[in-house]
Amino acid sequence: MKVIFFALLIALSIANFLGTDVHEFTQDDFKSKVQDQKTFWVIVEYSQLSSEQRSQVALAAEALKGMINVGALSNGASTTLRVYSNGQAIEYPGEWVAQEIVNFAFDQIRDFAFKRVGKVPKKQGEKTPEPQIDESDVIVLTDDNLDETILNSKDAWFVEFYAPWCGHCKKLAPEWAKLATSLKGEIKVAKIDASGEGSKSKTKYKVEGFPTIRFFGAGEKVDGDYESFDGARDYNTLLNYARETNRKLKPLFFEQLVNQQQFTDNCLKSTGICVLLFVPHIYDCDQECRDGYLNTYKETVKPLKSKPLVHFWSQAGDQYELEEQFGMSGAGYPSVLALSPKKQLFSKMRGSVTSANVDRFLNNLLNGKEQVSRFGSVVPIEEVKN
């Protein structure tokens, strides 16, 4: 009698969806017909179902007929509804309402199909989340510290003047953040909100629209000494502009040669050309005379500051061993010597030290047209105390 009773209970549970479009599974055929197949199924796994749940599942099955299969499995455990895709189960999180079940099922098929072509577009009415931008490398300036920070800095600065409400500024933000990370340690990338009423930075830096972008070159700075960027506001254009402008605006290196460390850091480790101007001793040429030579030379080489050149000057006799090594001591003063440490080549300028001769000599060197000779190591540099 008990056997008949339990058999009747099993039969009733299996027939829970009798007369509907829901396919009833047993534990034996569920694996082979659902889990092991590359098909879509909406599956109700249940221990007990309310009449409302049964009604909504049956209604969903009727709506999905011919498109997505709907099945049921009495598992004796909890009651859940899942969509099976290629044997993988995705649990339905919503209420047991036929319309929502149908919508969820189609969403899974839709996502699966788009993944096959490499991209899942947003659903109709779905808002695209705001992208997370890492601006940790962008320096934030204010009206109060802009001048002091930039003008007192010897670094190069690339600065965006923006307004929080500006759509173009928001579009630029991820490109600007990426740029700041790429140029970290090379060029400082900053931004300043110049939208406030009475903004000093807006007036001083002629900000007439947002975003406005200015470049401040490395070295000593004075008011109004900046470049305006008017190109495309994408990462690659900004990066190329910043690096090219930084090279163009780099400060001229022209120092008195006073010790070995200075020479090693700026000449021997250089991949470019080191140019040494030897001027007469102070006893042979007073301060005004010497300054005349130095100023003439400096003005002559300024247009070449973007070239791979570093410049030193030395008083006759201060670096006697160096002059002797390259045959400069008998050449008269002023005189010019060029060294390429990497290639171990040197060249001496012939003729008097005039602007025209210096300019021609350096350009010929850069273009490989000047006569050169080979050398080995450079003699030690003497320490000079001014």
N, C-alpha and C positions, 0 to 999 in steps of 0.2 A: 504493500500500500504506500509506504514511504517513498519507494523508488518511483512509483507512478506520480506522486505529488511533486517531487523534485524535477522530474522530467517535464511536468506540466509548467512549472515555474520557468524553466529554461526556455521552453517553447514560447511562452508568453513574452519573455524578455527579448528573444530573437525577433518576435513578431511585433515589437514595439512600433515599427514604422510600416507595418503592413498596409498596403493600399496607397503608399506614397512613392515618390521618386527617389527615396533614400534606400541605398543598397545595404542590407544587413550582412555584417561579416561575423564569422566565428574566429576564435583565436588561431585556428589551424590555417585558414585561408587569407587572413589579414596580411601576414608577412609577404606571401607570394604575390598577392594581387595589388598591394599598396606599397609596402616598404621597399620591395625589390624592383619596383617598376619606375620607369622614367615618365611618370604621368602626374597630373595634378589631381588631388582629391581634397575635398572638405570632409573631415572626419569628426564625428561626435563620439568621444569615448566616455562612457557613462556607467554609473552604478544605478542611479535612479534619475528619472527625468520628470519634470512637472509637465502637465498637459500644455502649458504655455510654451515651454522650451521645445517640446515635440512639435507643436504647431508652427513655430517660427523656423525651425530647421527644415520641416517639410515644405514650407512656403519658399525658403531659400533654394531648396533642391528643385522645386518646380521652375523657379526663375532661371536657374543655371542649367537646366536640362539641355543636353546637346552641346554644352560648352565646357562645363566643369562638373566632374562627377562628385556626388555627395554620398557619404556612407556613414555607417554607425557600427560601433563595436561595444558590446557589453563586456566591460573588463573587470567588473567587481571592485573597482577602486574609485578614485575621484571622478567627477564629471568635468570634462574639458572639451573644447572645440579647437581643432588644429587644421592648418592647411599643410598638406604633404606635397613637397616639391622635390622630385627626384629622390624620394625616400627620406628627405630631411623635413622634420616637423617644425612648423612655425605656429606658436600658440596665439590664438585669437584673444586680444585683451579687452574687447568691448562688451557691450550688453548683448543679450541674446535677442536681437531684433533682426528679422530677415533682411531688411535693406542694408544694415550695417555689415552683416555676414557676407552678403553678395559683394559689397564695396571692398571689404577686406580681401576677399578671394581674388577679385580682379586686380587689386593693387599688387598682390604677390606675383601674379602672372605677368603683369606689366613690368615690374622691377626685374624679374627674371629675364624677360625678353630683352630689355634694354641693356642689362649687364652683358648679354651676349654680343652686343654691338659696341660695348666699351663705355657707355655713359648712361646714367639714370637721370633724366631731366626732372625738374620739379613738377609736382602735380598741380593741376589747375586750382588756382586760388591759394596755393602754398607760397608763403613769402620766403625769399632767399635770406638766410641768416646773414647778419652783418659779419664780414670777415674779421678775424682777430689779427690785429697788426702789432708786431713787436717794435715799438719805437724806443727801446731802451738805449739805442746808440745815437738818437737824435737829441741834441742839446737844446733845452728850452731857455730862451732869453726873454727879457722883459724890457719895457721902456727905460727902466731905471738902471739896468746893467749892460745894455747893448753896447754903448760906446766904450765904456770902461773895459768890458770883456774883450772886444775885438781890437780896439785901437792899442791896447796895452799888450796884445798878444803878437808874437812873431810867427804864429801858425797861419796857414791859409784857412779861410772860412767860406763856406757855401751856405747862404742864409735865405730861408723862405719867409716872406712877410705874408701872413695869411689872415683869414677871418673864419671863425668857427662855423658860420652859417654858409660859407661859400662852397657850392657844389664842386667846382673845379679843384678846390683845395682838398676836399674829401677824396676825390678821385686820385689826386697826387699823393696822398698820404702813404699808401703801401709802397709806391715807387721811391718816395723820399726816405722811408724807413730802411728799405733794402739798400739804397745808396749809402746811407749813413754807416751801415754795417760793412759794406765793401770798402769804404774809404777810411775806416777806423785806423788811427795811427798815421794816416797820410794827409788827410784834409778834414777839418772839423765841419760837420754838417749840423746846422741848427735851424730852429724856427722861432718866430715871434708873432704873437697875436697883435696885429697893428690895426685892429678894427675899432678900438675904443675911441670915444670922442676926445679930441685933443691929443691924440697919439703923437708923441714927439718923433718916433721912428718913421711914422707914415709921412710926416712933413719933411724931415731931414733927408730921407732916402728916396723922395719923390715917388711914393707908392700911390699910384692912381687907379689900380685895380688889383684884384686878388686872384691867384697868388702872384706876387712879384718876387723875383729871385735875383739876388746880388752875389757876386764873387769878390772876396777880399784876398789879395795876394799875400804870400808869406813875407816876413821881414817887418821892418818899421813901417807904420801906417800913419797917414794924416787924414783929416776930414775930407770926404768927397773922393777918396782914392779907392774906387771899386769898379767892377765890370758888371754890366747888365746882361742877364741871360734872357734871350727871346726865342729860344728854340723849342722843339717838341718836348713835352714833359713826360717822356718815358724813361725808364731806368737806363737803357743803353745810351741814349742821347745825352742825358745828364752826366753819366759816368765819363763818357768820352770828352765832353766839354770841360768838366772839372779837372781832369788830368791834363788836358792840353793847355787850358788856361793857367793851371798851376805851373806848368813848365815855362810858359810864356812870361808869367809874372814873378818867377822865382827871383829872390834877391841876388844881386851881383856879389859873388865871393871875391873880395880883393882885400887881402890882409898882409900885414908885415910878417915875414917869416921869422919866427922867434924861438921855436923849439922843435924837437924831434916828433913829439906826439901830434902836434898840429900838422906837421908835414905828412906823417904816416896816415892820419885819419882823412885828410883832405886831398892828398896827392897819391901816395903809394897805394892806397886802397881804391883809388878812383879807376873807373874804366875809360875815362876821358883823357883830356890833355891838361897838364899843369903848365902854366905860363909864369915865368919869373922875370920881373922887371928889376934890373939892378940900376940903382940911382947913385949919383956921386955922393961921397962922404960929406957929412955936414960941414967939415972944415973946408971943403972945396966948393961947396954950394950951400948957401944959407937956407934958412927955413922957407923963405918965400920962393927961392929958386926950386927947392925940392917939391914944395906943394904944387908948383906950376907943372912939374913933370908928372906928379901923381894925378892931379886933376885932369890933365890932358889925356893921360892914358885911360883913366876911369871913364871919361866921357866917350872915348873912342870905342871901348869894349862894351858899353851898356847895351847897344843894339844886339849884341851877341850873347846876352845873358841866358837865353833859352838853349844855347848850344852846350855841348859837354865840355865846358871849360871852367877851370878854377884859376884864380890869379893871385900871385904873391908879389910882394916887393921886398927888396933887401938893400941895405946900405952897402956900398962898396967896402969890402974887407970883412964885413960881419960874418959872411959864410965863405971864407977864403978857400977852404978845401973844396967846396962845391964849385966855386968859380974855376979853380985850377983843374978839376976833373973834366970840365966841359970846355976849357979853353976860353973862359970869359974874362979873365983878369987882364989880358992885354988888348981887349977889344975896345976899351974906352967906355965911358958912362955918359948917358944911360945906354943900356943894352938889354936885349930880350932873348931869353932861352925858353924853349918849349920841350916838355918831356911827356912821353907816353909810357908810364910804368908797365902797363899790361903788355904792350908790344916791345918794350925795351928799345925805344927809338927816341932820338932827340934831334932838334934842329935849332940853329942860331939865326936870328934875323940879321940880314945884311942891310947896311945903310943906316942912316940916322933915324932916331926914334921920333918920327912925326906921325900924326894921325893917319895920314894916307898910307905910310909904310906899315904901320901896325895893323891896320885894317886889312891890307892886302896880304900880309904875312899870315895872319890868323885864318883868313878865308881860304888861302891856298893850302894851309895845313888841313883844314876841315874837308877840303875837296881832294886831298891826296896829290896836290900839285907842287908841294914844297920839297926841297932836297932834305933827306933825313939820313942819320947815321945810327949805328947800333951801339948800345952800352950794356954793361952788366948791372951790378948793384950800385946804388947811390951812396956816396960817403955819408957818415953821420952828420946830422944838422947841429950846429952850435947853438947853445942857448944864449939869447940876446936879452939883456936887461935894459929897458928904456929909462 
